[in-house]
Amino acid sequence: MEFKPAVDVVGIGISMNQLERNTFLQEKILGDIQDYPLPRQAFDVVACWWVLEHLARPKDALINLFGSVKQEGLLVLAFANLLSSKGIVTKFTPFWFHMLFYRVMKFKSRPFPRYLRLAIPPGRVVRLAQSNGFPVVLFRLVEGTMTKRALTRSWLIGGTFSGVDFALQAISFGRLSSLSLDSCVMVLRRG
Ligand SMILES: C[S@@+](CC[C@H](N)C(=O)[O-])C[C@H]1O[C@@H](n2cnc3c(N)ncnc32)[C@H](O)[C@@H]1O
């Protein structure tokens, strides 16, 4: 006998290979979240996990996602923090440099091309969400494993980084968050 799963899970992506890897999905949509006509106010929870930084038009994607969430529903976002050392270096270096970095650091995965558009520093995403009726219920900046590994590789790199980071935070009277916080996680609720 087979029981229906407790939740219906729908996934969307531009790569069928990537969609096939996700065994939780009951429905797979091959499409671009910047344009695909997602059903309006259809989902209780929408998660967009490490995708926004790869988009040429992240604002269009966010507006599309906002529209697909039910009243009182949640939108969960994880994305790269442009206002971090990793974010700045990634944005202003070519893709071959990212490939080389992954190889030198012996990361098993391969980097995806990134745009890291100016529309997605976390503060901007918060303001866009609020102006579309999505107050923030959780906001965290965290240090990712890649930054952690890079900073602990040598005491000289780690020490210099900490010194510059401390100075920037002091000069900005604490308004700047640490440059090591390269990842942003946010939960928004349609109010
Ligand atoms: C870094 S991977 C993250 C995958 C997954 N969310 C995870 O956390 O393991 C980025 C994903 O974004 C998808 N992607 C890139 N551009 C997209 C777009 N315009 N619309 C939908 N998906 C896109 C890629 O196919 C890829 O699966």
Ligand as a Chemical Component Dictionary entry (heavy atoms), coordinates in Angstrom:
data_LIG
# 
_chem_comp.id                   LIG 
_chem_comp.type                 NON-POLYMER 
_chem_comp.pdbx_formal_charge   0 
_chem_comp.three_letter_code    LIG 
# 
loop_
_chem_comp_atom.comp_id 
_chem_comp_atom.atom_id 
_chem_comp_atom.alt_atom_id 
_chem_comp_atom.type_symbol 
_chem_comp_atom.charge 
_chem_comp_atom.model_Cartn_x 
_chem_comp_atom.model_Cartn_y 
_chem_comp_atom.model_Cartn_z 
_chem_comp_atom.pdbx_ordinal 
LIG C1  C1  C 0  24.332 26.630 -6.559  1  
LIG S1  S1  S 1  23.027 25.697 -7.255  2  
LIG C2  C2  C 0  21.991 25.461 -5.840  3  
LIG C3  C3  C 0  21.167 24.233 -5.972  4  
LIG C4  C4  C 0  20.317 23.879 -4.724  5  
LIG N1  N1  N 0  19.326 24.905 -4.452  6  
LIG C5  C5  C 0  21.200 23.616 -3.544  7  
LIG O1  O1  O 0  21.194 24.390 -2.595  8  
LIG O2  O2  O -1 21.891 22.588 -3.565  9  
LIG C6  C6  C 0  22.181 26.906 -8.210  10 
LIG C7  C7  C 0  20.945 26.355 -8.890  11 
LIG O3  O3  O 0  20.231 27.435 -9.487  12 
LIG C8  C8  C 0  19.672 26.975 -10.697 13 
LIG N2  N2  N 0  19.392 28.137 -11.517 14 
LIG C9  C9  C 0  20.289 29.002 -12.059 15 
LIG N3  N3  N 0  19.647 29.955 -12.749 16 
LIG C10 C10 C 0  18.314 29.704 -12.635 17 
LIG C11 C11 C 0  17.138 30.321 -13.140 18 
LIG N4  N4  N 0  17.210 31.413 -13.900 19 
LIG N5  N5  N 0  15.933 29.790 -12.821 20 
LIG C12 C12 C 0  15.870 28.677 -12.052 21 
LIG N6  N6  N 0  16.938 28.036 -11.550 22 
LIG C13 C13 C 0  18.153 28.547 -11.841 23 
LIG C14 C14 C 0  20.772 26.079 -11.265 24 
LIG O4  O4  O 0  20.268 25.169 -12.232 25 
LIG C15 C15 C 0  21.230 25.355 -10.005 26 
LIG O5  O5  O 0  20.471 24.205 -9.779  27 
# 
loop_
_chem_comp_bond.comp_id 
_chem_comp_bond.atom_id_1 
_chem_comp_bond.atom_id_2 
_chem_comp_bond.value_order 
_chem_comp_bond.pdbx_ordinal 
LIG C1  S1  SING 1  
LIG S1  C2  SING 2  
LIG S1  C6  SING 3  
LIG C2  C3  SING 4  
LIG C3  C4  SING 5  
LIG C4  N1  SING 6  
LIG C4  C5  SING 7  
LIG C5  O1  DOUB 8  
LIG C5  O2  SING 9  
LIG C6  C7  SING 10 
LIG C7  O3  SING 11 
LIG C7  C15 SING 12 
LIG O3  C8  SING 13 
LIG C8  N2  SING 14 
LIG C8  C14 SING 15 
LIG N2  C9  SING 16 
LIG N2  C13 SING 17 
LIG C9  N3  DOUB 18 
LIG N3  C10 SING 19 
LIG C10 C11 SING 20 
LIG C10 C13 DOUB 21 
LIG C11 N4  SING 22 
LIG C11 N5  DOUB 23 
LIG N5  C12 SING 24 
LIG C12 N6  DOUB 25 
LIG N6  C13 SING 26 
LIG C14 O4  SING 27 
LIG C14 C15 SING 28 
LIG C15 O5  SING 29 
# 
